[in-house]
Amino acid sequence: MPRTTAHRAVLTAALVTPLLLPLWAAGPARAHGAPTDPVSRVVACSPEGGGRAGSAACRAAVAANGAPFTAWDNLRVANVDGRDRQVVPDGKLCSGGLPGYKGLDLARADWPATRMTPGQTLTMRYVSTIPHTGTFRMYLTKPGYDPAGPLSWSDLPEKPFAEVADPALTDGAYRVEATLPSDRTGRHVLYTVWQNSSTPDTYYSCSDVVFPEKKDRALPEEKQEKEASRGGEKQASRGVGKESTPLASNSGPASGPTSVPTPGSASESASGPSTPMLAGGAAAVLLLTGGAALAVRLRRR
């Protein structure tokens, strides 16, 4: 199917589907959208989700839902007015509390996910069929989040890590830039709230993301200090080695075992500080002997 035809089909579905939904989902069908990068659960598990729609998590979500996520861009609740935590119940954040999307709330650790890097600049692509003004609030589950449990408001910080108002709609999508927190590892949920200002609707979405597991690595400053410490230890050990090298070489078989002085040995007394004393004593004996001989000669004369 050509891209233009596919886009028209999506647009037609987005406009017609609200008429077919129950009253709990009814409301002004003037703004529709959902994140496609990082992909949200509703998009990944929709008929347009490609291979991700066939994942075990998506199959389970559709089964629990009782119907496919055809209206992936219509997960919205009217008249919330910023009271998200009061209106959307714990454990139902991904569905916005709407029964027609309840399969998205399954507590699983195998949802299709997007790999992220802590502290990087995220450019979220939020597809929308009709431009509208509004504010995007982005939350990331807290460190230590357990994806095997239902997502609750207590899993999210009180304040969003990014809040962007009225981004431009370009090529059918909003692009929201934000810097990700730098202290996340493992699997998390990027929770996006889009509160319209030109309609009474608020949209909710869960995008599963995965950060690298934390490794035992020091900060650059700590690394430098450790390297400097190790270098000093190596130099010190090398210095001790150089000072002891003569002793080590003298103890080898080429020099013989007697080349290394031992306490109380003859070699120690011959080369130690007692040598000058022995030399002085011998000189004194010779001097006395010579003096006696001279005295005997003088007496004979």
Phi and psi in degrees as GROMACS dihedral restraints (atoms count N, CA, C in turn):
[ dihedral_restraints ]
;  ai    aj    ak    al  type     phi  dphi    fc
    3     4     5     6     1   -58.9    20    10
    4     5     6     7     1   154.6    20    10
    6     7     8     9     1   -61.4    20    10
    7     8     9    10     1   -40.1    20    10
    9    10    11    12     1   -63.0    20    10
   10    11    12    13     1   -42.4    20    10
   12    13    14    15     1   -65.3    20    10
   13    14    15    16     1   -41.0    20    10
   15    16    17    18     1   -63.4    20    10
   16    17    18    19     1   -41.2    20    10
   18    19    20    21     1   -64.0    20    10
   19    20    21    22     1   -40.2    20    10
   21    22    23    24     1   -64.6    20    10
   22    23    24    25     1   -37.4    20    10
   24    25    26    27     1   -64.1    20    10
   25    26    27    28     1   -43.0    20    10
   27    28    29    30     1   -63.5    20    10
   28    29    30    31     1   -42.7    20    10
   30    31    32    33     1   -63.8    20    10
   31    32    33    34     1   -43.6    20    10
   33    34    35    36     1   -62.1    20    10
   34    35    36    37     1   -43.5    20    10
   36    37    38    39     1   -62.1    20    10
   37    38    39    40     1   -39.7    20    10
   39    40    41    42     1   -65.7    20    10
   40    41    42    43     1   -33.3    20    10
   42    43    44    45     1   -84.4    20    10
   43    44    45    46     1   -33.1    20    10
   45    46    47    48     1   -88.1    20    10
   46    47    48    49     1   -35.9    20    10
   48    49    50    51     1   -54.5    20    10
   49    50    51    52     1   -42.8    20    10
   51    52    53    54     1   -55.9    20    10
   52    53    54    55     1   -29.6    20    10
   54    55    56    57     1   -70.7    20    10
   55    56    57    58     1   -22.6    20    10
   57    58    59    60     1   -95.3    20    10
   58    59    60    61     1   -13.0    20    10
   60    61    62    63     1   -81.4    20    10
   61    62    63    64     1   158.1    20    10
   63    64    65    66     1   -64.2    20    10
   64    65    66    67     1   172.3    20    10
   66    67    68    69     1   -63.9    20    10
   67    68    69    70     1   -26.1    20    10
   69    70    71    72     1   -64.5    20    10
   70    71    72    73     1   -21.4    20    10
   72    73    74    75     1  -105.4    20    10
   73    74    75    76     1    -1.1    20    10
   75    76    77    78     1   -74.4    20    10
   76    77    78    79     1   162.3    20    10
   78    79    80    81     1   152.6    20    10
   79    80    81    82     1  -178.3    20    10
   81    82    83    84     1   -60.4    20    10
   82    83    84    85     1   117.2    20    10
   84    85    86    87     1   -91.0    20    10
   85    86    87    88     1    59.2    20    10
   87    88    89    90     1  -110.1    20    10
   88    89    90    91     1   -14.0    20    10
   90    91    92    93     1  -139.7    20    10
   91    92    93    94     1   130.6    20    10
   93    94    95    96     1  -137.8    20    10
   94    95    96    97     1   148.3    20    10
   96    97    98    99     1   174.5    20    10
   97    98    99   100     1   167.3    20    10
   99   100   101   102     1  -168.4    20    10
  100   101   102   103     1   153.1    20    10
  102   103   104   105     1   -71.1    20    10
  103   104   105   106     1   134.4    20    10
  105   106   107   108     1  -109.8    20    10
  106   107   108   109     1   -13.6    20    10
  108   109   110   111     1  -154.2    20    10
  109   110   111   112     1   108.3    20    10
  111   112   113   114     1   -67.9    20    10
  112   113   114   115     1   139.5    20    10
  114   115   116   117     1   -62.9    20    10
  115   116   117   118     1   136.0    20    10
  117   118   119   120     1   -85.1    20    10
  118   119   120   121     1   160.7    20    10
  120   121   122   123     1   -60.3    20    10
  121   122   123   124     1   -41.9    20    10
  123   124   125   126     1   -66.0    20    10
  124   125   126   127     1   -33.5    20    10
  126   127   128   129     1   -75.6    20    10
  127   128   129   130     1   -44.8    20    10
  129   130   131   132     1   -60.5    20    10
  130   131   132   133     1   -36.3    20    10
  132   133   134   135     1   -96.5    20    10
  133   134   135   136     1     6.2    20    10
  135   136   137   138     1   -81.9    20    10
  136   137   138   139     1   168.7    20    10
  138   139   140   141     1   -58.9    20    10
  139   140   141   142     1   -18.0    20    10
  141   142   143   144     1   -97.5    20    10
  142   143   144   145     1    11.0    20    10
  144   145   146   147     1   -81.3    20    10
  145   146   147   148     1    -2.0    20    10
  147   148   149   150     1    65.9    20    10
  148   149   150   151     1  -141.4    20    10
  150   151   152   153     1   -63.7    20    10
  151   152   153   154     1   -26.4    20    10
  153   154   155   156     1   -64.9    20    10
  154   155   156   157     1   -29.8    20    10
  156   157   158   159     1   -64.6    20    10
  157   158   159   160     1   -21.7    20    10
  159   160   161   162     1   -91.2    20    10
  160   161   162   163     1     4.4    20    10
  162   163   164   165     1   -68.5    20    10
  163   164   165   166     1   160.5    20    10
  165   166   167   168     1   -60.5    20    10
  166   167   168   169     1   -39.8    20    10
  168   169   170   171     1   -64.9    20    10
  169   170   171   172     1   -43.7    20    10
  171   172   173   174     1   -68.6    20    10
  172   173   174   175     1   -38.2    20    10
  174   175   176   177     1   -63.1    20    10
  175   176   177   178     1   -41.2    20    10
  177   178   179   180     1   -66.3    20    10
  178   179   180   181     1   -38.0    20    10
  180   181   182   183     1   -64.8    20    10
  181   182   183   184     1   -43.4    20    10
  183   184   185   186     1   -65.6    20    10
  184   185   186   187     1   -40.2    20    10
  186   187   188   189     1   -63.7    20    10
  187   188   189   190     1   -42.7    20    10
  189   190   191   192     1   -69.4    20    10
  190   191   192   193     1   -29.2    20    10
  192   193   194   195     1   -74.8    20    10
  193   194   195   196     1   -33.9    20    10
  195   196   197   198     1    84.7    20    10
  196   197   198   199     1     1.6    20    10
  198   199   200   201     1  -165.3    20    10
  199   200   201   202     1   152.4    20    10
  201   202   203   204     1   -70.7    20    10
  202   203   204   205     1   159.1    20    10
  204   205   206   207     1   -87.5    20    10
  205   206   207   208     1    66.2    20    10
  207   208   209   210     1   -68.6    20    10
  208   209   210   211     1   -42.2    20    10
  210   211   212   213     1   -88.7    20    10
  211   212   213   214     1    61.7    20    10
  213   214   215   216     1   -64.6    20    10
  214   215   216   217     1   -20.3    20    10
  216   217   218   219     1  -101.4    20    10
  217   218   219   220     1    18.3    20    10
  219   220   221   222     1  -126.6    20    10
  220   221   222   223     1    26.9    20    10
  222   223   224   225     1   -84.0    20    10
  223   224   225   226     1    88.3    20    10
  225   226   227   228     1  -142.0    20    10
  226   227   228   229     1   152.2    20    10
  228   229   230   231     1  -128.5    20    10
  229   230   231   232     1   133.0    20    10
  231   232   233   234     1   -88.3    20    10
  232   233   234   235     1   151.3    20    10
  234   235   236   237     1    58.8    20    10
  235   236   237   238     1    38.8    20    10
  237   238   239   240     1   -80.1    20    10
  238   239   240   241     1   -43.1    20    10
  240   241   242   243     1    58.1    20    10
  241   242   243   244     1    41.4    20    10
  243   244   245   246     1    83.5    20    10
  244   245   246   247     1    -1.2    20    10
  246   247   248   249     1   -92.1    20    10
  247   248   249   250     1    48.3    20    10
  249   250   251   252     1   -57.5    20    10
  250   251   252   253     1   -46.8    20    10
  252   253   254   255     1   -69.8    20    10
  253   254   255   256     1   -22.7    20    10
  255   256   257   258     1   -87.5    20    10
  256   257   258   259     1   -30.2    20    10
  258   259   260   261     1   -90.1    20    10
  259   260   261   262     1   -43.6    20    10
  261   262   263   264     1   -91.4    20    10
  262   263   264   265     1   120.2    20    10
  264   265   266   267     1   -73.0    20    10
  265   266   267   268     1   154.4    20    10
  267   268   269   270     1   -57.6    20    10
  268   269   270   271     1   144.1    20    10
  270   271   272   273     1    81.4    20    10
  271   272   273   274     1    -5.0    20    10
  273   274   275   276     1  -129.6    20    10
  274   275   276   277     1    27.5    20    10
  276   277   278   279     1   -67.8    20    10
  277   278   279   280     1   -37.1    20    10
  279   280   281   282     1   -73.4    20    10
  280   281   282   283     1   -26.5    20    10
  282   283   284   285     1   -93.4    20    10
  283   284   285   286     1    -6.9    20    10
  285   286   287   288     1    67.7    20    10
  286   287   288   289     1    14.0    20    10
  288   289   290   291     1    80.3    20    10
  289   290   291   292     1     8.8    20    10
  291   292   293   294     1   -90.7    20    10
  292   293   294   295     1   125.2    20    10
  294   295   296   297     1   -58.4    20    10
  295   296   297   298     1   -31.2    20    10
  297   298   299   300     1   -71.1    20    10
  298   299   300   301     1    -3.9    20    10
  300   301   302   303     1  -129.8    20    10
  301   302   303   304     1    18.3    20    10
  303   304   305   306     1   -61.1    20    10
  304   305   306   307     1   -24.5    20    10
  306   307   308   309     1   -63.0    20    10
  307   308   309   310     1   -20.2    20    10
  309   310   311   312     1   -74.6    20    10
  310   311   312   313     1   -12.5    20    10
  312   313   314   315     1   -91.5    20    10
  313   314   315   316     1     2.7    20    10
  315   316   317   318     1   -58.6    20    10
  316   317   318   319     1   133.9    20    10
  318   319   320   321     1   -82.9    20    10
  319   320   321   322     1    99.5    20    10
  321   322   323   324     1  -139.9    20    10
  322   323   324   325     1   155.5    20    10
  324   325   326   327     1  -110.5    20    10
  325   326   327   328     1    19.7    20    10
  327   328   329   330     1  -128.4    20    10
  328   329   330   331     1    23.9    20    10
  330   331   332   333     1   -63.1    20    10
  331   332   333   334     1   146.2    20    10
  333   334   335   336     1   -53.8    20    10
  334   335   336   337     1   129.1    20    10
  336   337   338   339     1  -130.1    20    10
  337   338   339   340     1   161.5    20    10
  339   340   341   342     1  -113.6    20    10
  340   341   342   343     1   133.3    20    10
  342   343   344   345     1   -76.4    20    10
  343   344   345   346     1   136.4    20    10
  345   346   347   348     1  -129.6    20    10
  346   347   348   349     1   162.6    20    10
  348   349   350   351     1  -119.3    20    10
  349   350   351   352     1   128.0    20    10
  351   352   353   354     1   -57.0    20    10
  352   353   354   355     1   137.1    20    10
  354   355   356   357     1    78.1    20    10
  355   356   357   358     1    -1.3    20    10
  357   358   359   360     1   -79.5    20    10
  358   359   360   361     1   164.3    20    10
  360   361   362   363     1   -84.8    20    10
  361   362   363   364     1   117.8    20    10
  363   364   365   366     1   -93.4    20    10
  364   365   366   367     1   131.3    20    10
  366   367   368   369     1  -113.8    20    10
  367   368   369   370     1    97.8    20    10
  369   370   371   372     1   -80.2    20    10
  370   371   372   373     1   134.2    20    10
  372   373   374   375     1  -103.3    20    10
  373   374   375   376     1   114.0    20    10
  375   376   377   378     1  -114.2    20    10
  376   377   378   379     1   102.5    20    10
  378   379   380   381     1   -70.9    20    10
  379   380   381   382     1   137.4    20    10
  381   382   383   384     1  -144.2    20    10
  382   383   384   385     1   142.7    20    10
  384   385   386   387     1   -88.2    20    10
  385   386   387   388     1   -25.4    20    10
  387   388   389   390     1  -135.4    20    10
  388   389   390   391     1   132.3    20    10
  390   391   392   393     1   -69.8    20    10
  391   392   393   394     1   136.1    20    10
  393   394   395   396     1  -148.4    20    10
  394   395   396   397     1   154.9    20    10
  396   397   398   399     1   -85.0    20    10
  397   398   399   400     1   156.4    20    10
  399   400   401   402     1   164.8    20    10
  400   401   402   403     1   176.9    20    10
  402   403   404   405     1  -118.7    20    10
  403   404   405   406     1   132.2    20    10
  405   406   407   408     1   -97.1    20    10
  406   407   408   409     1   129.4    20    10
  408   409   410   411     1  -119.0    20    10
  409   410   411   412     1   126.9    20    10
  411   412   413   414     1  -118.1    20    10
  412   413   414   415     1   127.8    20    10
  414   415   416   417     1  -119.7    20    10
  415   416   417   418     1   150.3    20    10
  417   418   419   420     1  -127.5    20    10
  418   419   420   421     1   130.4    20    10
  420   421   422   423     1   -52.3    20    10
  421   422   423   424     1   149.9    20    10
  423   424   425   426     1   -67.5    20    10
  424   425   426   427     1   159.0    20    10
  426   427   428   429     1   -56.3    20    10
  427   428   429   430     1   138.4    20    10
  429   430   431   432     1    88.9    20    10
  430   431   432   433     1     4.1    20    10
  432   433   434   435     1   -57.3    20    10
  433   434   435   436     1   135.6    20    10
  435   436   437   438     1  -103.7    20    10
  436   437   438   439     1   107.7    20    10
  438   439   440   441     1   -69.2    20    10
  439   440   441   442     1   -10.5    20    10
  441   442   443   444     1   -81.1    20    10
  442   443   444   445     1    -4.7    20    10
  444   445   446   447     1  -110.1    20    10
  445   446   447   448     1   162.8    20    10
  447   448   449   450     1   -65.6    20    10
  448   449   450   451     1   142.2    20    10
  450   451   452   453     1   -75.2    20    10
  451   452   453   454     1   123.7    20    10
  453   454   455   456     1  -122.0    20    10
  454   455   456   457     1   164.2    20    10
  456   457   458   459     1   -63.0    20    10
  457   458   459   460     1   -28.4    20    10
  459   460   461   462     1   -68.7    20    10
  460   461   462   463     1   -16.7    20    10
  462   463   464   465     1   -78.7    20    10
  463   464   465   466     1   -11.4    20    10
  465   466   467   468     1  -110.5    20    10
  466   467   468   469     1   146.0    20    10
  468   469   470   471     1   -62.3    20    10
  469   470   471   472     1   158.7    20    10
  471   472   473   474     1   -63.2    20    10
  472   473   474   475     1   -37.4    20    10
  474   475   476   477     1  -112.3    20    10
  475   476   477   478     1   145.9    20    10
  477   478   479   480     1   -69.5    20    10
  478   479   480   481     1   152.5    20    10
  480   481   482   483     1   -81.4    20    10
  481   482   483   484     1   -10.6    20    10
  483   484   485   486     1  -152.2    20    10
  484   485   486   487     1   144.4    20    10
  486   487   488   489     1  -144.0    20    10
  487   488   489   490     1   117.5    20    10
  489   490   491   492     1  -127.4    20    10
  490   491   492   493     1   128.3    20    10
  492   493   494   495     1  -105.6    20    10
  493   494   495   496     1   134.9    20    10
  495   496   497   498     1    52.3    20    10
  496   497   498   499     1    52.8    20    10
  498   499   500   501     1   -69.4    20    10
  499   500   501   502     1   157.4    20    10
  501   502   503   504     1   -76.0    20    10
  502   503   504   505     1   145.5    20    10
  504   505   506   507     1   -91.0    20    10
  505   506   507   508     1   113.2    20    10
  507   508   509   510     1  -125.9    20    10
  508   509   510   511     1   126.5    20    10
  510   511   512   513     1    52.7    20    10
  511   512   513   514     1    41.0    20    10
  513   514   515   516     1    79.6    20    10
  514   515   516   517     1    12.5    20    10
  516   517   518   519     1  -150.1    20    10
  517   518   519   520     1   148.3    20    10
  519   520   521   522     1   -88.3    20    10
  520   521   522   523     1   143.6    20    10
  522   523   524   525     1  -120.2    20    10
  523   524   525   526     1   113.1    20    10
  525   526   527   528     1  -110.5    20    10
  526   527   528   529     1   117.5    20    10
  528   529   530   531     1   -98.3    20    10
  529   530   531   532     1   138.9    20    10
  531   532   533   534     1  -159.8    20    10
  532   533   534   535     1   153.0    20    10
  534   535   536   537     1   -91.9    20    10
  535   536   537   538     1   123.9    20    10
  537   538   539   540     1   -71.4    20    10
  538   539   540   541     1   149.2    20    10
  540   541   542   543     1   -58.0    20    10
  541   542   543   544     1   150.4    20    10
  543   544   545   546     1   -98.5    20    10
  544   545   546   547     1     3.7    20    10
  546   547   548   549     1  -115.6    20    10
  547   548   549   550     1    27.4    20    10
  549   550   551   552     1  -106.9    20    10
  550   551   552   553     1   142.8    20    10
  552   553   554   555     1  -137.7    20    10
  553   554   555   556     1   154.5    20    10
  555   556   557   558     1    74.1    20    10
  556   557   558   559     1  -155.8    20    10
  558   559   560   561     1   -87.5    20    10
  559   560   561   562     1   135.7    20    10
  561   562   563   564     1  -142.7    20    10
  562   563   564   565     1   174.5    20    10
  564   565   566   567     1  -121.0    20    10
  565   566   567   568     1   126.1    20    10
  567   568   569   570     1   -91.3    20    10
  568   569   570   571     1   111.6    20    10
  570   571   572   573     1  -103.4    20    10
  571   572   573   574     1   120.6    20    10
  573   574   575   576     1  -114.8    20    10
  574   575   576   577     1   129.5    20    10
  576   577   578   579     1  -116.0    20    10
  577   578   579   580     1   122.2    20    10
  579   580   581   582     1  -113.7    20    10
  580   581   582   583     1   103.8    20    10
  582   583   584   585     1   -95.6    20    10
  583   584   585   586     1   111.0    20    10
  585   586   587   588     1   -70.2    20    10
  586   587   588   589     1   146.1    20    10
  588   589   590   591     1  -106.9    20    10
  589   590   591   592     1   -17.2    20    10
  591   592   593   594     1   -98.6    20    10
  592   593   594   595     1    -4.3    20    10
  594   595   596   597     1  -138.8    20    10
  595   596   597   598     1   165.6    20    10
  597   598   599   600     1   -83.2    20    10
  598   599   600   601     1     9.7    20    10
  600   601   602   603     1   -93.1    20    10
  601   602   603   604     1   149.7    20    10
  603   604   605   606     1  -127.8    20    10
  604   605   606   607     1   131.3    20    10
  606   607   608   609     1  -104.5    20    10
  607   608   609   610     1   144.3    20    10
  609   610   611   612     1  -127.6    20    10
  610   611   612   613     1   143.8    20    10
  612   613   614   615     1  -154.1    20    10
  613   614   615   616     1   147.8    20    10
  615   616   617   618     1  -115.9    20    10
  616   617   618   619     1   122.7    20    10
  618   619   620   621     1  -115.3    20    10
  619   620   621   622     1   120.0    20    10
  621   622   623   624     1   -81.8    20    10
  622   623   624   625     1   131.4    20    10
  624   625   626   627     1  -132.0    20    10
  625   626   627   628     1   155.6    20    10
  627   628   629   630     1  -130.2    20    10
  628   629   630   631     1   126.2    20    10
  630   631   632   633     1  -103.4    20    10
  631   632   633   634     1   152.8    20    10
  633   634   635   636     1   -58.6    20    10
  634   635   636   637     1   144.5    20    10
  636   637   638   639     1   -67.5    20    10
  637   638   639   640     1   144.2    20    10
  639   640   641   642     1   -69.3    20    10
  640   641   642   643     1   132.2    20    10
  642   643   644   645     1  -103.5    20    10
  643   644   645   646     1   161.8    20    10
  645   646   647   648     1   -79.4    20    10
  646   647   648   649     1    78.6    20    10
  648   649   650   651     1  -127.6    20    10
  649   650   651   652     1   138.9    20    10
  651   652   653   654     1   -85.6    20    10
  652   653   654   655     1   163.5    20    10
  654   655   656   657     1   -68.6    20    10
  655   656   657   658     1   158.6    20    10
  657   658   659   660     1   -52.7    20    10
  658   659   660   661     1   -41.3    20    10
  660   661   662   663     1   -65.1    20    10
  661   662   663   664     1   -41.4    20    10
  663   664   665   666     1   -65.3    20    10
  664   665   666   667     1   -37.8    20    10
  666   667   668   669     1   -61.1    20    10
  667   668   669   670     1   -44.8    20    10
  669   670   671   672     1   -61.9    20    10
  670   671   672   673     1   -42.0    20    10
  672   673   674   675     1   -64.5    20    10
  673   674   675   676     1   -41.7    20    10
  675   676   677   678     1   -65.2    20    10
  676   677   678   679     1   -41.7    20    10
  678   679   680   681     1   -63.6    20    10
  679   680   681   682     1   -41.5    20    10
  681   682   683   684     1   -63.6    20    10
  682   683   684   685     1   -41.0    20    10
  684   685   686   687     1   -63.8    20    10
  685   686   687   688     1   -44.2    20    10
  687   688   689   690     1   -63.8    20    10
  688   689   690   691     1   -38.6    20    10
  690   691   692   693     1   -63.2    20    10
  691   692   693   694     1   -40.5    20    10
  693   694   695   696     1   -64.9    20    10
  694   695   696   697     1   -39.2    20    10
  696   697   698   699     1   -64.9    20    10
  697   698   699   700     1   -39.9    20    10
  699   700   701   702     1   -64.1    20    10
  700   701   702   703     1   -42.8    20    10
  702   703   704   705     1   -64.0    20    10
  703   704   705   706     1   -41.0    20    10
  705   706   707   708     1   -63.6    20    10
  706   707   708   709     1   -42.3    20    10
  708   709   710   711     1   -66.8    20    10
  709   710   711   712     1   -35.8    20    10
  711   712   713   714     1   -66.0    20    10
  712   713   714   715     1   -38.2    20    10
  714   715   716   717     1   -63.8    20    10
  715   716   717   718     1   -42.1    20    10
  717   718   719   720     1   -63.5    20    10
  718   719   720   721     1   -37.1    20    10
  720   721   722   723     1   -64.2    20    10
  721   722   723   724     1   -42.0    20    10
  723   724   725   726     1   -65.9    20    10
  724   725   726   727     1   -39.7    20    10
  726   727   728   729     1   -67.4    20    10
  727   728   729   730     1   -31.9    20    10
  729   730   731   732     1   -93.3    20    10
  730   731   732   733     1    -3.5    20    10
  732   733   734   735     1   -57.6    20    10
  733   734   735   736     1   -46.3    20    10
  735   736   737   738     1   -57.5    20    10
  736   737   738   739     1   -40.6    20    10
  738   739   740   741     1   -65.5    20    10
  739   740   741   742     1   -40.6    20    10
  741   742   743   744     1   -65.2    20    10
  742   743   744   745     1   -39.8    20    10
  744   745   746   747     1   -73.0    20    10
  745   746   747   748     1   -32.8    20    10
  747   748   749   750     1   -70.0    20    10
  748   749   750   751     1   -21.8    20    10
  750   751   752   753     1   -84.3    20    10
  751   752   753   754     1     0.9    20    10
  753   754   755   756     1   -75.2    20    10
  754   755   756   757     1   168.2    20    10
  756   757   758   759     1   -66.0    20    10
  757   758   759   760     1   -23.9    20    10
  759   760   761   762     1   -68.7    20    10
  760   761   762   763     1   -31.6    20    10
  762   763   764   765     1   -92.1    20    10
  763   764   765   766     1   -18.0    20    10
  765   766   767   768     1    86.2    20    10
  766   767   768   769     1   153.5    20    10
  768   769   770   771     1   -70.3    20    10
  769   770   771   772     1   -20.3    20    10
  771   772   773   774     1   -82.0    20    10
  772   773   774   775     1    -4.7    20    10
  774   775   776   777     1   -77.6    20    10
  775   776   777   778     1   -16.7    20    10
  777   778   779   780     1   -98.8    20    10
  778   779   780   781     1   115.2    20    10
  780   781   782   783     1   -61.3    20    10
  781   782   783   784     1   143.8    20    10
  783   784   785   786     1  -123.8    20    10
  784   785   786   787     1   150.0    20    10
  786   787   788   789     1   -56.2    20    10
  787   788   789   790     1   131.8    20    10
  789   790   791   792     1    82.6    20    10
  790   791   792   793     1     1.7    20    10
  792   793   794   795     1   -83.5    20    10
  793   794   795   796     1   165.5    20    10
  795   796   797   798     1   -67.7    20    10
  796   797   798   799     1   -37.3    20    10
  798   799   800   801     1   -64.6    20    10
  799   800   801   802     1   -33.8    20    10
  801   802   803   804     1   -67.4    20    10
  802   803   804   805     1   -42.1    20    10
  804   805   806   807     1   -70.3    20    10
  805   806   807   808     1   -26.6    20    10
  807   808   809   810     1   -78.1    20    10
  808   809   810   811     1   -27.9    20    10
  810   811   812   813     1  -112.4    20    10
  811   812   813   814     1    -2.0    20    10
  813   814   815   816     1   -87.9    20    10
  814   815   816   817     1  -168.0    20    10
  816   817   818   819     1   -69.7    20    10
  817   818   819   820     1   -13.8    20    10
  819   820   821   822     1   -77.3    20    10
  820   821   822   823     1   -11.6    20    10
  822   823   824   825     1   -60.5    20    10
  823   824   825   826     1   -48.2    20    10
  825   826   827   828     1   -60.2    20    10
  826   827   828   829     1   -34.9    20    10
  828   829   830   831     1   -64.8    20    10
  829   830   831   832     1   -42.5    20    10
  831   832   833   834     1   -63.7    20    10
  832   833   834   835     1   -40.1    20    10
  834   835   836   837     1   -64.2    20    10
  835   836   837   838     1   -41.2    20    10
  837   838   839   840     1   -65.3    20    10
  838   839   840   841     1   -39.6    20    10
  840   841   842   843     1   -62.9    20    10
  841   842   843   844     1   -42.9    20    10
  843   844   845   846     1   -63.2    20    10
  844   845   846   847     1   -39.3    20    10
  846   847   848   849     1   -64.0    20    10
  847   848   849   850     1   -39.0    20    10
  849   850   851   852     1   -64.5    20    10
  850   851   852   853     1   -40.6    20    10
  852   853   854   855     1   -61.8    20    10
  853   854   855   856     1   -44.7    20    10
  855   856   857   858     1   -62.2    20    10
  856   857   858   859     1   -39.2    20    10
  858   859   860   861     1   -65.1    20    10
  859   860   861   862     1   -42.8    20    10
  861   862   863   864     1   -65.2    20    10
  862   863   864   865     1   -41.5    20    10
  864   865   866   867     1   -62.9    20    10
  865   866   867   868     1   -43.3    20    10
  867   868   869   870     1   -64.6    20    10
  868   869   870   871     1   -37.7    20    10
  870   871   872   873     1   -66.2    20    10
  871   872   873   874     1   -38.7    20    10
  873   874   875   876     1   -65.9    20    10
  874   875   876   877     1   -42.2    20    10
  876   877   878   879     1   -62.8    20    10
  877   878   879   880     1   -41.1    20    10
  879   880   881   882     1   -63.9    20    10
  880   881   882   883     1   -39.6    20    10
  882   883   884   885     1   -65.5    20    10
  883   884   885   886     1   -38.1    20    10
  885   886   887   888     1   -63.9    20    10
  886   887   888   889     1   -43.4    20    10
  888   889   890   891     1   -61.4    20    10
  889   890   891   892     1   -41.9    20    10
  891   892   893   894     1   -66.4    20    10
  892   893   894   895     1   -35.4    20    10
  894   895   896   897     1   -66.6    20    10
  895   896   897   898     1   -39.5    20    10
  897   898   899   900     1   -66.4    20    10
  898   899   900   901     1   -29.5    20    10
